[in-house]
């Protein structure tokens, strides 16, 4: 009986979720040709066509069946590795993650782990991405979620592009935003949101004044929500009390950032860390389906 490697199943499910070979490659840290070769190998092993003859990423009826089983297999694989990790002598995963991602994603992840009976312990540190990646290199973390400006750092387990957007209070009269100076609320120096925001303003010759800095998302939310100023955040982690300021409001265009999940190379812990990273990655993918993806 044939055995199907889980990396092929994970690549297939990611293509289905993102509806794009290219986007799936970006998410999984692989090139588009490498993803195509994985799908060719998977179809050969299964002996069925997973995608329709019209091309693109429209899956067949048998592809739907495979996708359903693939999700179950991956969930069981990840759950098994996480439960086995509780037997590890250290019994703990050290996770580094930016503050806003921790606030947005960790409650969902922890509730899923609790529901599945995972008995791991976690040591979570929130910091700016540069410090987290440095800590990973120095062996301080098992897994790091970090942003980089121009492409993934070395050794990424999975990467994706994250659009940034201007953000203000829900009831703030955006039509009265003063052109000079623009009042800015932001994270401390070293934050890529801050760097991208200030670079865009300087590029467009906009005068601005930093009126509030805070290392926490809740601090930024309080200041922006009170109408004290505007800020920049990743589009999909905007707190419910705030809203996007549309581009028509005469604010400069922002560059995307690259977000990656990184796993330490420690062989003793890598299997457990990679299994947890895969579960984390699945959650990011599930919340990042772009209907405009090719």
MOZIZI-V812128 format. One record per residue. N is the residue number from 1. RES is the residue in one letter. PHI is phi in whole degrees, -180 to 180 (none if undefined). OMEGA is omega in whole degrees, -180 to 180 (none if undefined). D_FIRST is the distance of its C-alpha to the first C-alpha in Angstrom with 2 decimals. Layout:
# MOZIZI-V812128
n=[N N]
res=[RES RES]
phi=[PHI PHI]
omega=[OMEGA OMEGA]
d_first=[D_FIRST D_FIRST]
This chain:
# MOZIZI-V812128
n=[1 2 3 4 5 6 7 8 9 10 11 12 13 14 15 16 17 18 19 20 21 22 23 24 25 26 27 28 29 30 31 32 33 34 35 36 37 38 39 40 41 42 43 44 45 46 47 48 49 50 51 52 53 54 55 56 57 58 59 60 61 62 63 64 65 66 67 68 69 70 71 72 73 74 75 76 77 78 79 80 81 82 83 84 85 86 87 88 89 90 91 92 93 94 95 96 97 98 99 100 101 102 103 104 105 106 107 108 109 110 111 112 113 114 115 116 117 118 119 120 121 122 123 124 125 126 127 128 129 130 131 132 133 134 135 136 137 138 139 140 141 142 143 144 145 146 147 148 149 150 151 152 153 154 155 156 157 158 159 160 161 162 163 164 165 166 167 168 169 170 171 172 173 174 175 176 177 178 179 180 181 182 183 184 185 186 187 188 189 190 191 192 193 194 195 196 197 198 199 200 201 202 203 204 205 206 207 208 209 210 211 212 213 214 215 216 217 218 219 220 221 222 223 224 225 226 227 228 229 230 231 232 233 234 235 236 237 238 239 240 241 242 243 244 245 246 247 248 249 250 251 252 253 254 255 256 257 258 259 260 261 262 263 264 265 266 267 268 269 270 271 272 273 274 275 276 277 278 279 280 281 282 283 284 285 286 287 288 289 290 291 292 293 294]
res=[X X X X X X X X X X X X X X X X X X X X X X X X X X X X X X X X X X X X X X X X X X X X X X X X X X X X X X X X X X X X X X X X X X X X X X X X X X X X X X X X X X X X X X X X X X X X X X X X X X X X X X X X X X X X X X X X X X X X X X X X X X X X X X X X X X X X X X X X X X X X X X X X X X X X X X X X X X X X X X X X X X X X X X X X X X X X X X X X X X X X X X X X X X X X X X X X X X X X X X X X X X X X X X X X X X X X X X X X X X X X X X X X X X X X X X X X X X X X X X X X X X X X X X X X X X X X X X X X X X X X X X X X X X X X X X X X X X X X X X X X X X X X X X X X X X X X X X]
phi=[none -76 -112 -102 -61 -67 -66 -69 -65 -66 -63 -62 -63 -66 -61 -61 -69 -95 55 -164 -64 -64 -65 -63 -62 -62 -64 -97 71 -127 -78 -61 -62 -65 -65 -62 -65 -63 -69 -63 -65 -63 -66 -67 -66 -83 73 -138 -90 -92 -123 -70 -70 -68 90 72 -125 -76 -90 -80 -62 -69 -63 -61 -63 -63 -61 -63 -68 -60 -64 -66 -63 -66 -63 -67 -60 -68 -65 -60 -65 -69 -69 -64 -65 -65 -86 -62 -62 -83 64 -150 -108 -99 -114 -110 -155 -60 -57 -69 -68 -62 -62 -85 -102 -63 -58 -66 -67 -64 -67 -66 -65 -64 -62 -86 74 -74 -105 -73 -113 -132 -119 -106 -121 -103 -161 -73 -60 -58 -68 -66 -65 -64 -64 -63 -64 -91 80 -87 -131 -92 -139 -135 -105 -146 -103 -133 -81 -121 152 -68 -74 -65 84 -69 -79 -162 -137 -158 -88 -119 -70 -105 -148 -73 -135 -143 -68 -61 -103 -77 -76 -61 -66 -104 -59 -70 -73 -138 -90 -82 -85 -112 -112 -158 -72 -66 -56 104 -77 -71 -58 -61 -60 -64 -63 -69 -62 -65 -65 -66 -61 -91 70 -85 -78 -148 -138 -79 -104 -161 -126 -153 -81 -119 -64 -63 -66 -64 -60 -65 -69 -68 -62 -83 80 -74 178 -119 -145 -128 -140 -64 -58 -92 -117 -68 -60 -64 -78 -118 -147 -71 -95 -67 -61 -67 -81 64 -108 -68 -70 -109 -78 -72 -113 -104 -106 -136 -105 -120 -119 -64 -82 -58 -63 -64 -112 -65 -64 -67 -63 -68 -65 -64 -61 -64 -65 -60 -62 -59 -68 -64 -62 -61 -96 -132 -77 -100 -66 -94 -62 -74]
omega=[-178 173 -178 179 -178 179 176 179 -179 178 180 -180 179 176 -180 -177 -176 178 -179 174 -178 180 178 178 178 -179 -173 179 -180 176 178 176 179 178 179 178 177 -180 176 180 -180 -180 177 180 -178 -178 179 173 -179 -177 -178 -177 -180 -178 -178 -175 175 -175 180 176 177 176 176 180 180 -179 180 178 -179 179 179 -179 -179 179 179 178 -177 179 179 -177 179 180 177 -178 179 177 178 -176 180 175 -175 171 -180 -174 172 -173 176 -174 -176 176 177 -179 -173 -170 -174 178 179 -178 -178 179 177 179 178 179 -178 177 178 -173 -180 170 -174 171 -173 176 176 -179 176 -171 -179 180 -180 179 176 178 177 180 -179 175 -178 -177 171 -180 177 167 -174 177 175 -172 -169 -178 -177 172 -177 174 -178 174 -180 178 174 176 -178 177 176 -179 173 -174 177 178 -179 -175 -179 -179 -174 -180 -179 178 -179 179 -177 -15 175 -177 -172 171 -174 172 178 179 -178 179 -179 174 -179 -179 -179 -179 -177 177 180 179 180 178 -178 178 180 173 -180 177 176 -174 -177 173 179 177 -176 176 -180 177 177 -180 -179 -178 -180 180 178 180 -177 180 179 -179 176 178 170 -171 -173 177 180 178 -176 -179 -177 177 179 172 -176 -176 -179 -178 174 175 -174 178 -177 175 174 169 176 178 -180 169 -176 -178 179 -177 -179 -174 -177 -174 -171 -178 179 -179 -180 178 177 179 179 178 177 -179 179 180 178 180 -178 -179 -173 179 -179 -178 179 -179 -178 none]
d_first=[0.00 3.79 6.62 9.89 13.04 15.71 18.37 17.00 16.95 20.40 21.76 20.74 22.37 25.38 25.87 25.81 28.30 30.61 30.30 30.65 28.65 31.75 32.26 28.65 29.12 32.35 30.81 27.99 30.23 28.63 30.17 29.55 28.15 25.63 24.50 24.31 22.11 19.71 19.62 19.15 16.10 14.65 15.44 13.92 10.49 10.91 12.77 15.71 19.13 19.88 23.57 26.23 27.82 31.09 29.90 30.42 28.07 28.18 24.69 23.50 22.85 19.08 19.88 21.73 18.80 16.59 19.64 20.07 16.64 16.97 20.32 19.14 16.38 19.06 21.67 19.79 18.96 22.62 23.98 22.16 23.50 26.92 27.17 26.20 28.86 31.50 31.10 32.14 35.61 37.06 35.50 36.60 35.58 38.45 38.40 40.92 41.44 44.36 46.54 46.01 42.20 42.43 44.72 42.59 38.98 39.05 40.27 37.34 34.84 36.46 36.53 32.80 32.15 34.59 32.99 29.56 31.24 30.82 33.41 33.88 37.36 38.49 41.38 42.08 44.63 45.94 47.62 47.98 45.06 46.86 47.43 43.87 42.39 44.99 44.03 40.34 41.43 43.59 40.82 42.29 39.25 35.50 35.07 37.64 38.03 40.68 42.44 43.46 45.90 44.70 40.98 38.49 39.36 37.29 33.95 33.24 29.97 30.72 33.91 35.61 39.13 41.31 44.35 47.59 50.41 53.98 54.40 57.48 58.69 58.03 61.76 62.99 65.19 63.24 65.87 68.25 66.11 68.72 68.10 69.92 68.72 65.30 64.68 61.39 59.39 56.66 54.69 56.32 56.24 52.88 51.12 49.54 50.67 54.19 53.89 52.62 55.25 58.16 57.07 56.98 60.39 61.96 60.55 62.23 65.43 65.18 67.25 65.54 66.24 63.73 65.11 62.42 59.63 57.20 54.06 52.52 51.26 53.35 56.41 55.83 55.17 58.46 60.49 59.03 59.09 62.80 63.50 64.41 62.49 59.28 56.12 52.80 49.36 45.78 45.71 43.04 44.53 48.05 49.49 50.42 54.11 54.13 53.45 52.81 55.90 55.38 56.00 59.15 60.83 61.80 59.46 57.78 54.22 51.77 49.06 45.49 44.05 40.60 38.83 36.10 34.02 34.24 32.49 34.22 32.70 33.17 30.03 30.64 30.62 28.66 25.32 27.26 29.53 26.83 25.08 28.51 29.28 26.16 27.33 30.81 29.66 27.93 31.28 33.24 31.12 31.44 35.18 35.53 34.42 37.04 37.70 39.37 36.37 35.67]
